[in-house]
Amino acid sequence: MAAWSDLTFDVLEHITGFLPLPDHYRFGAVCKNWRLISKQRRHPPAPQLPWLVLEDDKKTRTRKFYNLSEAKHYSLDIPELHGRYICGSSHGWLFAIDLKLNGILINPFTRECYELPPFPEWDEYTNVTTLIEKLPSDYNGEPVGYTFEKMQTLLVYKAILSHDPKEKSDFTAMIMFGMKHEPAFWRPGDSSWTVIDGLDCSMDDILYYKENFYLVAAMNLLCVVDFECKPKLVEVGIEIPIEITVGGGSVGSGGIQRFLIDFNGHMLLIERSGHCVENYKVITDGFVVIEPKLEQNCYNTWYDIDGYALFLGRNACIHVDSCRLPKCKKNGIYFTHPTETQSPIECGFHDLGVFDMITNKIMGTFYSVEVVFPKVDSPVWITPNPW
């Protein structure tokens, strides 16, 4: 048998196409020749499950990640992320905000980075130049207004990209900011965010689908961004019912959170329901998957997703083919806890786990380590993108 070190460049390069990301780095650590081949990166890594972006390790000043495929933690030295709150993930890039309320867009695996302009303000307390660390307390002893620590988690509810910046330099970043999750966009070269004229209701999620940005709001209101003249939201007009059964109960029993995803060319609207526990926290009961048919002005309800799995949270929603990833739950919905702290009373979904669309039940958690809510960043899914 020939020595591994004597394998030709073409053979070794072909092998790298079958390696998941961690093994790709291990491959490059074998010797100088293999490291050179790994740096060529002509092949993307093998299909892989998304990773979870977790909190800072304050002792080592590294950012913790959780590799779901290996059920293993990695601590990566990414100084640009230290002390920053992660408010979005898209195409393998992260949106992060520091305590001075400055935002960046960064690929954590290549450390390529874009500085973002100041985020839009929505009331007198969100002006960074007038924000103070501690405001007078009300009769309950709670601070009136916002601190920098609180604003860090409230400025941006979610952020996504139209394209991978490494593939298209004229990409668009879209955020939902403020109490009503209003939409605003930025493109490289812009000196500020452009706020989009919205509707008098709070937005839940945003999706780039077939060259357009779509948002879903309360009452299942679906809108598209019209960039002509002054950017504005336009209602799509599809009527989708609110009262849909999940696990034998009503979706509205304890709160609804909506997600949008481009699933192999189909726009899907996913509803998350739950029940309230102490301090208005919500624990997930189940999900319903709906396909709005834009051209027919109707909708279909999906009861499975062809063996795929969905990954929902503060990230741009991700889908993977479970048939190619045996450790992944088929027809499973992996969800994290996008908590909100907009008032002295903690609220929002405070759990993470896997929902089985076939049995219509929560199958338990995918992460065995205890997560303290809401003292750490909401875990955010990311598809590693070092290419």
Phi, psi and chi 1 to 4 in degrees:
 res  aa     phi    psi   chi1   chi2   chi3   chi4
   1 MET       -  135.8 -179.4  179.9  -66.0      -
   2 ALA   -69.0  149.5      -      -      -      -
   3 ALA   -69.2  144.0      -      -      -      -
   4 TRP   -58.1  -35.3  -77.4   95.3      -      -
   5 SER   -68.2  -15.4   58.4      -      -      -
   6 ASP   -96.0    0.8  -65.4  -26.8      -      -
   7 LEU   -64.0  144.9  -68.4  175.8      -      -
   8 THR   -72.6  161.9   63.9      -      -      -
   9 PHE   -57.6  -44.9 -179.4   92.4      -      -
  10 ASP   -62.5  -40.9  -69.7  -16.7      -      -
  11 VAL   -66.1  -46.4  172.2      -      -      -
  12 LEU   -63.6  -39.9  -69.5  170.9      -      -
  13 GLU   -63.8  -37.0 -174.7 -175.4   42.9      -
  14 HIS   -65.1  -37.9 -176.4   70.2      -      -
  15 ILE   -62.3  -38.8  -69.8  173.6      -      -
  16 THR   -60.8  -22.8   62.4      -      -      -
  17 GLY   -71.2  -10.2      -      -      -      -
  18 PHE  -105.2    3.0  -64.6   91.3      -      -
  19 LEU   -99.5  132.3  -58.2  178.0      -      -
  20 PRO   -69.2  169.3   25.4  -33.2      -      -
  21 LEU   -54.5  -50.8 -178.2   63.1      -      -
  22 PRO   -59.8  -40.1  -24.2   35.7      -      -
  23 ASP   -69.0  -28.0  -73.0  -17.9      -      -
  24 HIS   -63.8  -42.2 -166.0   94.4      -      -
  25 TYR   -69.2  -36.7  -76.0  112.5      -      -
  26 ARG   -66.1  -36.7  -66.3  171.9 -175.0  128.6
  27 PHE   -57.5  -44.9  176.1   95.0      -      -
  28 GLY   -70.8  -12.6      -      -      -      -
  29 ALA   -91.0   -2.3      -      -      -      -
  30 VAL   -69.5  -50.3  171.5      -      -      -
  31 CYS  -161.4  175.3   62.7      -      -      -
  32 LYS   -62.9  -42.4  -69.5 -177.2  178.7  179.9
  33 ASN   -64.2  -43.2  -73.1  -22.1      -      -
  34 TRP   -68.8  -34.0  -73.5   28.2      -      -
  35 ARG   -64.8  -40.5 -179.2  172.6  177.9   79.9
  36 LEU   -60.6  -42.4  177.9   64.0      -      -
  37 ILE   -66.3  -40.7  -67.1  168.3      -      -
  38 SER   -64.8  -30.9   69.3      -      -      -
  39 LYS   -74.3  -21.1  -75.3 -173.4  174.0 -178.0
  40 GLN   -62.5  -41.4  -63.1  -69.4  -30.0      -
  41 ARG    49.1   51.5  -67.2  178.4  175.0  173.0
  42 ARG   -82.8  -16.9  -63.7 -178.5 -177.8  179.1
  43 HIS  -117.0  135.5  -63.1  -72.4      -      -
  44 PRO   -67.9  162.4   25.9  -34.1      -      -
  45 PRO   -66.6  164.2   24.9  -34.0      -      -
  46 ALA   -61.2  158.9      -      -      -      -
  47 PRO   -50.6  137.4  -26.3   34.8      -      -
  48 GLN  -144.9  155.6   58.3 -172.2  -40.8      -
  49 LEU   -76.4  152.0  -67.7  175.1      -      -
  50 PRO   -60.6  157.1  -21.2   32.6      -      -
  51 TRP  -100.9  157.5  -68.9   25.5      -      -
  52 LEU   -97.7  130.5  -89.4 -177.3      -      -
  53 VAL   -90.2  121.6 -173.3      -      -      -
  54 LEU  -109.4 -158.7  -60.8  169.6      -      -
  55 GLU   -85.1  173.0   73.3  -83.6   12.8      -
  56 ASP   -67.7  147.8  -86.1  -20.7      -      -
  57 ASP   -95.5  106.3 -173.7  -35.0      -      -
  58 LYS   -65.9  -27.1  -65.4 -177.9  179.2  179.9
  59 LYS   -72.8  -44.8  -68.0 -177.1  179.3  179.6
  60 THR   -97.5   -8.2   62.5      -      -      -
  61 ARG    58.1   35.5  -62.5  177.2   66.5   86.2
  62 THR  -112.1  162.7   56.7      -      -      -
  63 ARG  -100.9  132.7  174.8   67.4   64.5  159.7
  64 LYS   -89.7  137.2  -68.8 -164.4  -71.5 -173.3
  65 PHE  -125.2  153.5  -68.9   75.1      -      -
  66 TYR  -124.0  117.5 -179.0   69.9      -      -
  67 ASN   -86.3  107.1 -178.2  -17.1      -      -
  68 LEU   -64.3  -35.6 -174.7   60.4      -      -
  69 SER   -62.9  -39.8  -63.6      -      -      -
  70 GLU   -97.1   -8.0  -62.0  179.6  -24.4      -
  71 ALA    51.5   49.3      -      -      -      -
  72 LYS  -137.9  142.3 -178.5  177.8  179.9 -179.9
  73 HIS   -90.2  146.5  -71.9   88.4      -      -
  74 TYR  -128.1  138.0  -71.1   92.4      -      -
  75 SER  -109.7  114.7  -66.7      -      -      -
  76 LEU  -108.5  136.6  -56.6 -176.1      -      -
  77 ASP   -83.8   97.5 -174.8   13.1      -      -
  78 ILE  -127.9   85.1  -50.1  171.7      -      -
  79 PRO   -54.1  -32.7  -25.0   34.5      -      -
  80 GLU   -63.0  -21.1  -63.6   87.6  -13.7      -
  81 LEU   -97.6   -6.3  -73.8 -178.8      -      -
  82 HIS   -65.1  128.0 -178.5   67.5      -      -
  83 GLY    76.2    5.7      -      -      -      -
  84 ARG   -99.1  148.3  -69.7 -173.8 -177.2  -99.5
  85 TYR   -94.7  130.0  177.5   77.3      -      -
  86 ILE   -87.8  119.3  -52.7  -59.8      -      -
  87 CYS  -114.1    4.6   62.5      -      -      -
  88 GLY  -178.2  157.4      -      -      -      -
  89 SER  -146.4  133.4  165.1      -      -      -
  90 SER  -158.6  130.4 -174.6      -      -      -
  91 HIS    55.7   30.0  -66.3  -76.3      -      -
  92 GLY    83.2    7.3      -      -      -      -
  93 TRP  -109.5  152.9  -66.8   66.4      -      -
  94 LEU  -116.0  142.4  -63.2  174.2      -      -
  95 PHE   -98.9  128.1  -69.9   81.5      -      -
  96 ALA  -138.6  144.0      -      -      -      -
  97 ILE  -125.5  132.6  -58.3  174.0      -      -
  98 ASP   -93.6 -178.2   65.9   15.3      -      -
  99 LEU   -71.2  -16.7  -88.9  174.8      -      -
 100 LYS   -88.8    6.3  -65.7 -176.7  179.0  179.3
 101 LEU    68.6   27.7  -51.4 -175.4      -      -
 102 ASN   -92.0  140.5  -61.3  -44.8      -      -
 103 GLY  -111.7  149.0      -      -      -      -
 104 ILE  -134.1  157.8   59.8  170.3      -      -
 105 LEU  -115.2  120.9  171.9   64.9      -      -
 106 ILE  -139.7  141.1 -177.2  171.7      -      -
 107 ASN   -91.3  109.1 -176.7  -37.4      -      -
 108 PRO   -67.7  -15.8   25.9  -34.1      -      -
 109 PHE   -95.1  -21.2  -63.4   94.5      -      -
 110 THR  -113.1  -15.6   64.9      -      -      -
 111 ARG    65.4   17.7  -68.4  179.8   60.2 -176.1
 112 GLU   -65.8  142.5  -64.1  172.6   81.4      -
 113 CYS  -147.0  144.5 -173.2      -      -      -
 114 TYR  -121.0  131.8  -69.9   82.7      -      -
 115 GLU   -81.2  131.8  -63.2  -73.6  -19.5      -
 116 LEU   -98.6  147.9  -61.1  174.6      -      -
 117 PRO   -69.7  167.3   25.4  -33.1      -      -
 118 PRO   -55.0  140.6  -25.5   34.2      -      -
 119 PHE   -74.4  153.8  -66.8  107.6      -      -
 120 PRO   -61.7  152.6  -19.2   31.2      -      -
 121 GLU   -99.9  151.1  -58.4  164.1    4.8      -
 122 TRP  -126.7   -7.9   75.4   85.3      -      -
 123 ASP  -160.2  179.5   66.1   24.2      -      -
 124 GLU   -64.9  -21.5   66.9  -88.0   20.9      -
 125 TYR   -86.0   -7.8  -68.2  114.8      -      -
 126 THR   -99.7    7.4   63.5      -      -      -
 127 ASN   -80.2  115.9 -173.2  -40.5      -      -
 128 VAL   -61.1  -32.6  177.1      -      -      -
 129 THR   -71.4  -20.5   60.8      -      -      -
 130 THR  -112.6   -5.9   60.4      -      -      -
 131 LEU   -65.8  134.5 -167.2   66.3      -      -
 132 ILE  -117.6  155.5   58.6  177.6      -      -
 133 GLU   -66.1  -40.3  -72.2  -71.7  -12.0      -
 134 LYS  -136.8  117.6 -172.2   73.9  174.0  179.5
 135 LEU   -97.8  163.4  -63.6  172.2      -      -
 136 PRO   -54.9  148.1  -23.1   32.9      -      -
 137 SER   -90.5  152.3  -61.3      -      -      -
 138 ASP   -84.9 -173.8   61.3   16.8      -      -
 139 TYR   -68.1  -13.1   62.6   91.4      -      -
 140 ASN   -93.8    1.0  -71.7  -38.6      -      -
 141 GLY    84.1    6.9      -      -      -      -
 142 GLU   -90.0  142.3  -63.4  -69.5  -14.7      -
 143 PRO   -61.2  139.9  -20.0   31.2      -      -
 144 VAL   -89.9  126.3  177.2      -      -      -
 145 GLY    92.0 -149.8      -      -      -      -
 146 TYR  -128.0  148.0  -53.3  107.8      -      -
 147 THR  -101.5  167.6   62.1      -      -      -
 148 PHE   -61.4  -39.1  -80.8  102.3      -      -
 149 GLU   -61.8  -39.2  -71.0   81.7   -1.2      -
 150 LYS   -72.6  -42.0 -169.5  170.1 -174.6  179.2
 151 MET   -62.7  -31.2  -77.6  -61.1  -57.9      -
 152 GLN   -57.7  -35.3 -172.4 -175.7   23.1      -
 153 THR   -93.8  -11.7   64.1      -      -      -
 154 LEU  -103.6  -20.6  -70.4 -178.0      -      -
 155 LEU   -55.1  -51.4  -94.6  176.7      -      -
 156 VAL  -123.2  122.6  179.0      -      -      -
 157 TYR   -78.7  -40.1  175.6   73.2      -      -
 158 LYS  -159.2  152.0 -165.3  167.6 -172.4  176.7
 159 ALA  -144.9  139.4      -      -      -      -
 160 ILE  -139.3  169.3   70.3  165.8      -      -
 161 LEU  -117.3  151.3  -61.3  171.1      -      -
 162 SER   -75.4  -35.5   61.5      -      -      -
 163 HIS  -146.8  164.8  -57.6   86.2      -      -
 164 ASP   -69.9  121.3 -176.7  -16.1      -      -
 165 PRO   -56.7  -25.1  -27.5   36.6      -      -
 166 LYS   -77.5  -18.0  -70.3 -169.0  -66.6 -173.5
 167 GLU   -99.9  -26.6  -63.8 -179.8   -2.3      -
 168 LYS  -145.3  112.7 -171.4  173.7 -177.6  179.4
 169 SER   -72.8  -23.0   59.4      -      -      -
 170 ASP   -97.8   48.0   58.7  -18.4      -      -
 171 PHE   -73.0  168.3   64.2   91.2      -      -
 172 THR  -123.1  132.9  -60.4      -      -      -
 173 ALA  -101.6  134.2      -      -      -      -
 174 MET  -124.6  132.8 -172.9   76.6   71.3      -
 175 ILE  -122.7  160.2   62.1  172.1      -      -
 176 MET  -116.5  119.6  -63.0 -171.6  -62.2      -
 177 PHE  -124.6  160.4   72.2   94.6      -      -
 178 GLY    76.9 -176.0      -      -      -      -
 179 MET   -64.1  -34.6  -65.0  -59.4 -171.0      -
 180 LYS   -96.9    7.4  -69.4 -173.2  176.5 -179.3
 181 HIS    55.1   49.5  -53.5  163.6      -      -
 182 GLU   -68.6  147.5  -61.3  175.0   63.6      -
 183 PRO   -86.6  145.6   28.6  -32.2      -      -
 184 ALA  -151.9  152.7      -      -      -      -
 185 PHE  -131.5  160.2   70.4   90.4      -      -
 186 TRP  -145.5  142.0  170.3   83.6      -      -
 187 ARG  -125.5  149.2  -63.7 -174.5  177.6  108.7
 188 PRO   -51.7  130.8  -27.7   35.8      -      -
 189 GLY   102.8  -21.8      -      -      -      -
 190 ASP   -72.5  143.2  -68.2   -9.3      -      -
 191 SER   -90.9   -8.6   59.6      -      -      -
 192 SER  -155.6  168.1   62.8      -      -      -
 193 TRP   -80.4  143.7  -66.6   88.5      -      -
 194 THR  -102.0  115.0  -60.4      -      -      -
 195 VAL   -78.3  134.7  178.5      -      -      -
 196 ILE   -94.5  131.1  -60.7  168.1      -      -
 197 ASP   -58.4  121.1  -75.0  -13.9      -      -
 198 GLY  -110.3 -159.7      -      -      -      -
 199 LEU  -113.8  163.1  -54.0  173.6      -      -
 200 ASP   -83.3   57.4 -169.5   21.0      -      -
 201 CYS  -158.9  161.8   57.2      -      -      -
 202 SER   -84.2  138.2  178.2      -      -      -
 203 MET   -87.3  146.8  -61.2  -68.0  147.4      -
 204 ASP  -104.2  -40.5  -89.8    7.0      -      -
 205 ASP  -155.7  166.3 -158.4   10.5      -      -
 206 ILE  -139.3  147.0 -171.9  168.2      -      -
 207 LEU  -146.7  137.1  170.1   68.8      -      -
 208 TYR   -96.3  115.5 -172.1   73.0      -      -
 209 TYR  -141.5  119.0  174.6   73.5      -      -
 210 LYS    50.8   52.8  -65.7 -174.3  176.4  179.6
 211 GLU    70.3   16.0  -53.1  -60.7  -40.0      -
 212 ASN  -134.8  153.1  -71.2  -60.4      -      -
 213 PHE   -96.9  128.9  -77.2   97.6      -      -
 214 TYR  -116.8  146.1  -70.5   85.7      -      -
 215 LEU  -129.8  148.5  -69.5   94.6      -      -
 216 VAL  -119.2  137.6   61.4      -      -      -
 217 ALA  -122.2 -174.2      -      -      -      -
 218 ALA   -56.3  155.8      -      -      -      -
 219 MET    63.3   22.2  -54.5  -60.4  -70.4      -
 220 ASN    58.5   34.0  -75.4  -24.5      -      -
 221 LEU   -78.6  120.2 -178.3   62.3      -      -
 222 LEU  -102.5  130.1 -167.0   62.2      -      -
 223 CYS  -130.3  156.7  -53.4      -      -      -
 224 VAL  -123.4  146.7   63.4      -      -      -
 225 VAL   -83.8  124.2  177.7      -      -      -
 226 ASP   -99.3  111.6 -179.3    1.2      -      -
 227 PHE   -87.8   -3.1  -74.0   98.8      -      -
 228 GLU   -68.3  139.5  -65.3  -64.4  -29.5      -
 229 CYS    52.6 -116.7  -62.0      -      -      -
 230 LYS   -91.4  118.7 -173.0  176.7 -178.3  179.9
 231 PRO   -55.8  138.4  -24.9   35.0      -      -
 232 LYS  -153.3  164.1   59.6 -176.6  178.0 -179.0
 233 LEU   -91.2  137.7  -72.7 -178.8      -      -
 234 VAL  -123.9  128.6  177.5      -      -      -
 235 GLU   -66.3  135.4  -64.5 -178.4   31.8      -
 236 VAL   -75.8  -35.0  173.5      -      -      -
 237 GLY    97.2    3.5      -      -      -      -
 238 ILE   -78.7  130.1  -63.8  176.4      -      -
 239 GLU   -90.8  116.7  -66.1 -174.8    3.8      -
 240 ILE  -117.6  126.8  -58.5  173.6      -      -
 241 PRO   -65.9  149.4   25.5  -34.7      -      -
 242 ILE   -85.6  -45.9  -60.3  -63.4      -      -
 243 GLU   -81.2   91.2  -64.4  -62.2  -33.6      -
 244 ILE  -120.0  136.5  -60.8  176.5      -      -
 245 THR   -74.4  132.2  -60.9      -      -      -
 246 VAL  -128.9  114.9  176.0      -      -      -
 247 GLY    58.0   33.3      -      -      -      -
 248 GLY    88.9   -2.8      -      -      -      -
 249 GLY  -126.6  176.4      -      -      -      -
 250 SER   -81.7  143.4  168.2      -      -      -
 251 VAL   -57.6  -35.9  163.4      -      -      -
 252 GLY   -83.6   13.2      -      -      -      -
 253 SER   -65.6  -32.3   59.9      -      -      -
 254 GLY  -143.3   11.1      -      -      -      -
 255 GLY   126.3  149.5      -      -      -      -
 256 ILE  -126.3  137.8  -63.6  177.2      -      -
 257 GLN  -128.0  134.5 -174.8  179.8   27.2      -
 258 ARG  -112.9  144.2  -59.9  164.9 -175.5   84.6
 259 PHE  -129.7  152.8  -58.9   89.4      -      -
 260 LEU  -122.8  143.5  -67.8  171.9      -      -
 261 ILE  -148.3  143.7 -174.6  170.9      -      -
 262 ASP   -89.7  103.8 -177.9  -11.2      -      -
 263 PHE  -104.5   95.3 -179.5   80.5      -      -
 264 ASN    49.5   44.2  -63.5  -29.7      -      -
 265 GLY    91.7   -3.7      -      -      -      -
 266 HIS  -107.5  130.6  -61.7  -89.9      -      -
 267 MET   -80.1  125.0  178.4 -166.2  -68.5      -
 268 LEU  -117.8  140.1  -61.2 -177.8      -      -
 269 LEU  -110.1  123.9 -171.5  158.6      -      -
 270 ILE  -115.9  126.3  -56.0  157.0      -      -
 271 GLU  -105.9  131.7  -67.2 -175.2  -23.8      -
 272 ARG  -111.9  127.6  176.3 -175.2 -171.9  176.3
 273 SER  -122.2  163.5   66.9      -      -      -
 274 GLY  -165.1 -174.3      -      -      -      -
 275 HIS  -124.8  149.8   64.3  -83.4      -      -
 276 CYS   -80.5  142.5  -68.5      -      -      -
 277 VAL  -121.8 -153.6  -68.3      -      -      -
 278 GLU   -64.1  149.4   73.5  -80.3   -1.4      -
 279 ASN    56.2   33.4  -66.7  -29.9      -      -
 280 TYR    63.8   15.8  -63.2   95.4      -      -
 281 LYS   -70.0  151.1  -63.2  177.7 -177.8  178.6
 282 VAL  -121.5  131.4 -179.3      -      -      -
 283 ILE  -107.0  134.4  -58.5  -60.4      -      -
 284 THR   -68.0  135.1  -56.0      -      -      -
 285 ASP  -103.3  -38.2  -71.3  -31.0      -      -
 286 GLY   178.7 -176.3      -      -      -      -
 287 PHE  -137.3  153.0  -66.9   82.8      -      -
 288 VAL  -127.5  136.2  168.1      -      -      -
 289 VAL  -112.1  124.4  179.6      -      -      -
 290 ILE  -125.1  141.4  -60.0  167.3      -      -
 291 GLU  -109.1  106.7  179.8 -174.6    8.8      -
 292 PRO   -69.9  126.9  -15.3   29.3      -      -
 293 LYS   -96.2   97.0  -51.2  -70.5  -75.5 -172.3
 294 LEU   -63.7  -41.9  -58.1 -178.0      -      -
 295 GLU   -75.5  -33.7  -63.7  179.3   -3.0      -
 296 GLN   -89.5   -6.2  -66.4   85.4   -3.2      -
 297 ASN    56.5   47.4 -165.2   29.7      -      -
 298 CYS  -150.2 -169.5   61.6      -      -      -
 299 TYR  -148.7  158.6   70.0   92.9      -      -
 300 ASN  -124.8  144.9  -68.4  -29.7      -      -
 301 THR   -96.8  131.0  -58.6      -      -      -
 302 TRP   -99.9  137.4  -72.9   33.8      -      -
 303 TYR  -109.9   -6.0  -61.0   99.1      -      -
 304 ASP  -154.9  168.0   67.3   74.5      -      -
 305 ILE  -124.9   43.4   42.9  177.7      -      -
 306 ASP    56.9   35.3  -61.8  -33.1      -      -
 307 GLY    81.7   -0.3      -      -      -      -
 308 TYR   -79.6  176.9  -80.4   72.3      -      -
 309 ALA  -133.4  145.7      -      -      -      -
 310 LEU  -110.4  149.0  -53.2 -178.9      -      -
 311 PHE  -128.4  110.8  -66.9   80.3      -      -
 312 LEU  -114.8  147.2  -48.0 -179.0      -      -
 313 GLY   166.8 -147.8      -      -      -      -
 314 ARG   -71.3   -8.7  -79.4  -76.9  174.1   89.7
 315 ASN   -81.5  161.2   52.8  -74.2      -      -
 316 ALA   -62.9  124.7      -      -      -      -
 317 CYS   -57.0  140.5  -60.6      -      -      -
 318 ILE  -117.4  144.1  -59.1  167.9      -      -
 319 HIS  -129.1  142.8   67.9  -79.4      -      -
 320 VAL  -132.8  154.8  -59.5      -      -      -
 321 ASP   -85.2  107.0 -173.6   -7.3      -      -
 322 SER   -65.3  -23.7  -57.9      -      -      -
 323 CYS   -64.7  -26.1  -64.6      -      -      -
 324 ARG   -94.7   -4.4  -56.4  179.7   65.4 -176.2
 325 LEU  -133.4   89.0  -63.3  161.9      -      -
 326 PRO   -59.7  -21.9   19.5  -31.4      -      -
 327 LYS   -84.5    1.3  -66.7 -176.1  179.4  179.6
 328 CYS   -98.4  138.9 -175.5      -      -      -
 329 LYS   -73.2  119.4  174.6   66.3  178.1  175.2
 330 LYS   -67.1  140.0  -67.1 -176.6  178.9  179.4
 331 ASN    54.6   33.3  -64.5  -62.2      -      -
 332 GLY  -103.1  148.3      -      -      -      -
 333 ILE  -116.4  109.9  -62.3  178.3      -      -
 334 TYR   -89.3  125.1  -69.1   72.8      -      -
 335 PHE  -130.3  148.1   56.8   91.4      -      -
 336 THR  -113.8 -169.7   60.8      -      -      -
 337 HIS  -116.6   86.1   66.7  -77.7      -      -
 338 PRO   -71.4   82.9  -11.7   27.6      -      -
 339 THR   -75.6  160.7   58.7      -      -      -
 340 GLU  -132.9  145.1  -63.8 -165.7   48.3      -
 341 THR  -130.1   54.3   55.6      -      -      -
 342 GLN   -81.2   -6.4  -66.0 -179.6   -7.5      -
 343 SER  -141.8  170.1   70.5      -      -      -
 344 PRO   -58.6  -24.6  -25.8   35.4      -      -
 345 ILE   -90.5  121.9  -60.2  176.0      -      -
 346 GLU   -65.7  140.1  -56.4  -62.5  -19.8      -
 347 CYS  -146.6  172.7   60.7      -      -      -
 348 GLY   103.5  174.1      -      -      -      -
 349 PHE   -73.1  131.4  -72.4   88.1      -      -
 350 HIS  -125.3   47.4  -76.5   66.4      -      -
 351 ASP  -152.3  172.1   60.2  -13.6      -      -
 352 LEU  -147.7  147.3   59.3  159.4      -      -
 353 GLY   177.5 -161.7      -      -      -      -
 354 VAL  -129.6  129.0 -174.4      -      -      -
 355 PHE  -106.5  131.0  175.4   73.7      -      -
 356 ASP   -95.8  114.4 -172.8  -23.8      -      -
 357 MET   -68.2  -25.4  -70.6 -173.7   64.3      -
 358 ILE   -75.3  -47.1  -57.3  -58.3      -      -
 359 THR   -88.0  -11.4   62.5      -      -      -
 360 ASN    62.2   39.2 -146.3   28.4      -      -
 361 LYS  -136.9  154.0  -64.8  179.5  179.4  178.6
 362 ILE   -75.4  125.3  -56.2  -67.5      -      -
 363 MET   -94.3    5.2  -57.1  -55.7  -65.4      -
 364 GLY   112.0 -164.5      -      -      -      -
 365 THR  -103.9  161.8 -174.2      -      -      -
 366 PHE  -107.3   -2.1   53.1   82.7      -      -
 367 TYR  -132.5  111.5 -172.3   66.5      -      -
 368 SER   -83.0  -17.9   58.2      -      -      -
 369 VAL   -76.2  136.7  179.1      -      -      -
 370 GLU   -64.8  132.3 -179.1 -179.0    0.8      -
 371 VAL  -109.1  125.7  177.2      -      -      -
 372 VAL   -89.6  120.7  179.9      -      -      -
 373 PHE   -98.1  140.2  -55.8  110.2      -      -
 374 PRO  -102.7   40.2   35.8  -29.6      -      -
 375 LYS   -75.9  -13.2  -65.8 -176.6  179.0  179.5
 376 VAL  -117.6  161.1  -59.6      -      -      -
 377 ASP   -55.1  145.2  -70.0   -1.3      -      -
 378 SER   -59.0  124.4  -61.5      -      -      -
 379 PRO   -56.1  134.6  -24.0   34.5      -      -
 380 VAL  -120.9  131.6  175.6      -      -      -
 381 TRP   -76.0  143.2  -65.7  110.8      -      -
 382 ILE  -145.7  139.5 -174.9  173.4      -      -
 383 THR   -92.6  111.9  -58.3      -      -      -
 384 PRO   -52.9  132.2  -26.4   35.7      -      -
 385 ASN  -137.2   75.2  177.8   16.1      -      -
 386 PRO   -91.4   14.0   34.4  -33.7      -      -
 387 TRP  -107.0      -  -86.7 -102.6      -      -
